[in-house]
Amino acid sequence: MKKQKIVALASKGFILLSALSLLSVSVMAFANPQSVMDLVNVQLNNTDALSSIRGVYGGVGMTLFLSLIYLMLRDTQSGLLFLCLLWGFYALSRTITIFYEGALGDFGNQWLVTESVFFVLALALALANRNTVPTKKAA
């Protein structure tokens, strides 16, 4: 029983940490899209570019945040599996960039490590959570 509580708490905590990290970028993008792009030294020189960053990092990020909060409260296992996909595909995208365009800079390398670690954590928690949650049987 104690293991179940630890796994449940760690799972919810990890989902919350992931949600808050996405929220921080989302709020930054809504307030000042250029500040997001300053992280990778890209200038947004027109309103369409500003709008796109505000939409992708702000709007999509807020959608991800709210979805993760819902999953954390209602379906932790699905939240963990969703994070496996999210962090895994972020890491895969950076890896593809290495193969097609070459080495990443410090920012990209830092996030490749972070996203890879988050993927492994999400997977480990999903596997641990699967073993502690009673399975639902079809009626």
C-alpha positions in Angstrom: 0.0 0.0 0.0 2.8 2.4 0.8 4.4 1.8 -2.6 1.1 2.6 -4.3 1.0 6.0 -2.5 4.6 6.8 -3.3 4.1 6.0 -7.0 0.8 7.9 -7.1 2.4 10.9 -5.5 5.5 10.8 -7.7 3.3 10.4 -10.8 1.1 13.4 -9.9 4.2 15.4 -9.0 5.9 14.7 -12.3 2.8 15.6 -14.3 2.5 18.8 -12.3 6.2 19.7 -12.9 5.8 19.0 -16.6 2.6 21.1 -16.7 4.2 24.0 -14.9 7.2 24.0 -17.2 4.9 24.2 -20.2 2.8 26.9 -18.5 5.9 29.1 -17.9 6.7 29.1 -21.6 3.1 29.6 -22.5 2.7 32.7 -20.3 6.0 34.1 -21.6 4.8 33.6 -25.2 1.5 35.3 -24.5 3.1 38.2 -22.8 6.1 38.6 -25.2 6.6 36.2 -28.0 10.0 37.7 -28.8 11.3 36.6 -25.4 10.7 33.0 -26.3 12.5 33.3 -29.5 15.4 35.2 -27.8 16.3 31.9 -26.2 17.4 30.6 -29.7 18.5 34.0 -31.1 15.7 34.3 -33.6 14.1 37.7 -34.4 10.4 38.0 -35.0 10.1 40.8 -37.5 6.4 40.9 -38.3 3.0 40.5 -36.7 2.4 37.1 -38.4 5.5 35.7 -36.8 4.6 37.2 -33.4 1.1 35.7 -33.8 2.4 32.3 -34.7 4.7 32.1 -31.7 2.0 33.4 -29.4 -0.4 30.7 -30.9 2.0 27.7 -30.9 3.9 28.4 -27.6 1.2 30.3 -25.9 -2.1 28.8 -27.1 -0.9 25.2 -27.6 1.2 25.4 -24.4 -1.9 26.5 -22.4 -3.9 23.7 -23.9 -1.2 21.2 -22.9 -1.1 22.7 -19.4 -4.8 22.4 -18.9 -4.9 18.9 -20.4 -2.1 17.7 -18.0 -3.9 19.2 -15.0 -7.1 17.4 -16.0 -5.2 14.1 -16.5 -3.3 14.5 -13.2 -6.6 14.8 -11.4 -8.7 12.3 -13.3 -6.4 9.8 -15.1 -2.8 9.8 -13.9 -1.8 6.8 -16.1 -3.0 8.5 -19.2 -1.2 11.6 -18.2 2.0 9.7 -17.8 1.6 8.0 -21.2 0.8 11.4 -22.8 4.1 12.8 -21.3 6.0 9.8 -22.7 4.8 10.9 -26.1 5.3 14.6 -25.5 8.9 14.4 -24.1 9.8 11.5 -26.3 8.9 13.3 -29.5 10.6 16.5 -28.3 13.8 14.5 -27.9 13.3 12.7 -31.2 12.9 16.1 -33.0 16.2 17.3 -31.6 17.9 14.1 -32.5 16.6 14.3 -36.1 18.0 17.8 -36.3 21.4 16.5 -35.3 21.3 14.0 -38.1 20.0 16.4 -40.8 21.5 19.8 -39.9 24.3 19.0 -37.5 25.3 19.5 -33.9 23.0 21.5 -31.5 24.1 24.5 -29.6 24.1 24.7 -25.8 20.4 25.4 -25.6 19.4 22.4 -27.8 21.8 20.1 -26.0 20.5 21.1 -22.6 16.9 20.5 -23.7 17.8 17.2 -25.5 19.1 15.9 -22.1 16.2 17.3 -20.2 13.5 15.9 -22.6 15.2 12.5 -22.7 15.3 12.4 -18.9 11.7 13.4 -18.7 10.8 10.8 -21.2 12.5 8.1 -19.2 10.9 9.3 -15.9 7.4 9.4 -17.5 8.0 5.8 -18.9 9.3 4.5 -15.5 6.4 6.1 -13.6 3.9 4.8 -16.2 5.3 1.3 -15.8 5.3 1.6 -12.0 1.8 3.1 -11.9 0.5 0.3 -14.2 1.6 -2.3 -11.6 -0.1 -0.5 -8.7 -3.4 0.5 -10.3 -6.1 -2.2 -10.5 -7.0 -3.1 -14.1 -10.5 -2.3 -15.4 -12.3 -5.3 -16.7 -14.6 -5.0 -19.7 -18.3 -5.5 -18.8 
